[in-house]
């Protein structure tokens, strides 16, 4: 193996170094975006149970603020439970904005073009991001937002899903798994 590296010369060292850096970034993202850190399934049911049993307590708020990122949003809502709807909404939006800033560095936009008998299908993951400015949310990428359309669960579970899985590429399988998990969490009301 060493003889291959020596025979390739100095350019191989650059390739090896960038490969190690890429693997480190991938590992860091897998570690940082674990479901247990961002939005574990049991946070909402546990929060509801504790709130119904004891109300808003400093322990509950502390656990939510120190726990997963979604807990910070729940904590903001609970801290403002007796406030007006507008104040509650602003507190939750502010907490969500703070969490989104932390997660923003992980956002990725990908595009694909599928050719089939019926024609060409352009598909893009839509990741929206906005910054506050003068108390208004101003989208950063208005072109991407204007190109967006709602996808139905039938589309995400039908031909599009089959096409993504048919590519055999890990990225598209990952996107299908994300769609499946999101759909499951939206339709699973047994936890509430």
N, C-alpha and C positions, 0 to 999 in steps of 0.2 A: 504494500500500500504506500509506504514511504517512497519507494522508487517511482511510483506513478506521480506523486506530488513533485518530486525532484525533477522528473522528466518534463512536467508541464511548465516549470519555470515560475517566475515571480507572479504572473497573473492569477495563478491558482490560489495564492495566499489571500488575495482580495476576495475571491469567490468564497473561500472557506470562512473568512471573517464575516462577510455579509450574510452567509448562511447561518452562522452562529447567532448573529444579531437578530435575524428574522425569527429563528426558533425561540429566542429569548422574548421577543415581543409577543409571539403567539402564546407562549407559556404564561406570560404576565396577563394577557387578556383572558385566557381560560381561568386563571386564578382569580382575577378581579371581578369577573362577571358571573361567578357562580350564583346559582339561584338562591342559595342560602345567604348570600351577602346582599343581593339586590331585592328580591321579592319572594321570600319563602311562602309556601302555600298556607302554612299554619298561622301567619301573623294576623290576618283579619279575624278568623274565628276566635283566636286566643284573645285578641283585643276586645272583641265584642263580649266574650264571656267575662273577662275581668271588669269591663265597664259596667255590665249589668249587675255583677256581684258587689263591686265596691265603689263604682263611680270613678271619677277622675282622681287618681292619687299621684303623688310625686313619684312613687315607684313605677307606676304604669308609664307615665310620661318619660321618666329617665330611661326605662328599658326600651321604649320606642325610639327615643332620640339616639341612644347608643347602639341600637341594633341595626337591622337591615335598612337600606335606603328608603324603602316604602314606609317604614315605621316613622320616619321624620314627617312625612305627609300626614299620617294618622295622628301623630302628636300635635301637629299644628291645628288639626280639626278639633281634637279634644280640648286643647287649651282655650279654644274660642267657642266652646259648645253653647255658652249662654249669650253670645254676641249676636248681633243682627246677621241676617243672611249675607249681606254685602261684606261685612267684616270677616265672617267665616270663609267666604269665597276668596277674598283677597289673601287671607292667611294661608289657605291651602294652595293657591296659585303661587304665592311667594316661596313656599316650601318646595313645591314641585319644580319651580324654576331653579332653585338652588341645587336640587338633586339632579336635574337635567344638565346643569353646567358640569357637575362631576362626571356624568355619564357621556357627555358630548364627545369626548376624545375617542370613544369606542364606535361611533357611528360610521357606517359604511354605506355607500350607494353603489349598487351594481346594476348593470344593464345586460339584457340578453335579447337576441333576435331568433325567433323560432320560425323555421320555414316548414310549411306543411302543404297538403294538397289544396287547401282553401286559400292560401296566400301566406302572408308574412305577419307574424304577431310580434310587436315590440313590447317588451316587458321590462319594468324597472322597479326596483325597491324604492319606495319613497320614504325618505328620512327628512323630516322637517325640523328646522331649527330656527329659533327666533331670539332676538335680543331686545331688551327693553330700551326705550329711548323716548324721553318726554312722555312717560306714562302710557305709551302705546306699544303693542307688540308689532314689530316690523319684520316680516319674513326676510331671511337672508337670500334665499333662492326662489324668487317669485316665478321663474320659468318652470322649475320643478313642480311647484304647487299648482300652476295652471295646467300642467300636463296630467295631474293626478285624476284618478277616477276611483269610485268605490268598487271594490271587488266583492262579489257575493260569496257566501260560504260554498255554494254549488260550484262556482268557478275555481275557488281555491282548492276544493276537494275533488274536482273532476279533471277535465282535460289539462289544465295548467299544471296541476300536481303531477299527473302522469308524465307530461313533457319534462318537467324538472327532474323527476326521478329517472327518466329515460336517458338523460345526458350521462349518467354514471359519474358525475363529478361531485366531490364532497361538498363544495360550496352550495350547490343547489339542493342536495339532500339535507344539508343543515337548514336552509331556508324552509323546506317542506316541514322539517321537524319543528321549527319555530311557529309556522302557521298552525300546525296540528296542536301544539301546546297552547297557543293563544286561543284557538277554537275550543279546546277542552276546558280551559279555565273560564271562558265566557259562558259555556253551556253547563258547567258543573255547579249547580246550586246546592248540592248536598252539604257543602262546607258551611253554609250560612244557617 
